């Protein structure tokens, strides 16, 4: 090689230690429900409707790992590397106990099979770095994530999230108002199995809930956030959405007009 030839570039694999044991193809289900381009995006989408099996090995193992992390006060939490492929596949959400990890600064969920994250993630007030990269079934995040005010760095698979700027897949349609027992909901319709507190004011939600979507910058990405609000006043108190996205909080569905793609 002559002195004026370019030296080969070496790229560091940031997630080399984030993959757990066992065949990766068995640890998660593939998902194309939001498409991956303007040509393949669907006209309408719906939430993943699976309910978490809280008797499964994966769920029980995650509870053990949260207990360990809370006890030793660790600042990095990479639970999936300590779970088998079958256990990772069984986990479709995180336990609410994740909120106990108030000292964790770096949360890695690389390659998970998750379809939703509980609002209790907002209790992780020390969180600075959040990496759910290649979690292709995770299309949205709870609004409570905005309570992690130290969060400055994130890595998400952009094409997998609702309303992403690359091909603008639609958002699931939300009901304007839901009344009744809000602790037992159909996740296919509401994105959650139950709501206890308001995403905005953090007060008990009572027996009436309003849901809206809002796209906000969290860390280094713009994320589609689901708001479970106790009143119209809390919806009205939401911040201005990120530039280049739907300009107001909205109910989702195929009739919502999104800005043109930037890709």
Number of C-alpha atoms within 10 A of each C-alpha: 6 6 6 6 7 8 9 6 6 6 6 7 7 7 12 8 10 17 20 21 15 12 11 15 10 13 23 23 13 11 13 13 19 27 18 18 15 13 8 13 17 17 12 16 19 18 22 20 15 16 15 17 14 12 8 13 17 22 20 15 19 22 18 13 18 19 16 13 22 20 11 9 14 15 17 16 21 19 22 25 17 16 21 20 21 18 21 28 19 20 27 23 20 21 19 14 16 23 19 17 26 19 18 21 19 19 20 22 20 24 22 25 24 24 24 21 20 22 26 18 26 21 19 23 20 18 26 19 19 22 20 18 19 18 23 26 25 25 26 22 22 23 26 21 23 20 19 18 15 16 21 15 15 19 16 21 17 20 21 23 26 25 27 24 19 15 22 26 28 24 26 20 22 20 14 11 14 15 10 11 13 19 15 12 16 16 17 15 16 22 22 26 18 15 22 18 19 22 26 20 14 12 12 13 20 17 14 15 22 21 24 21 25 25 29 19 15 23 19 14 16 23 25 24 23 23 24 27 27 25 18 12 11 16 19 11 10 14 12 13 18 16 12 15 21 18 15 16 20 18 20 22 16 16 12 13 13 17 14 12 16 10 9
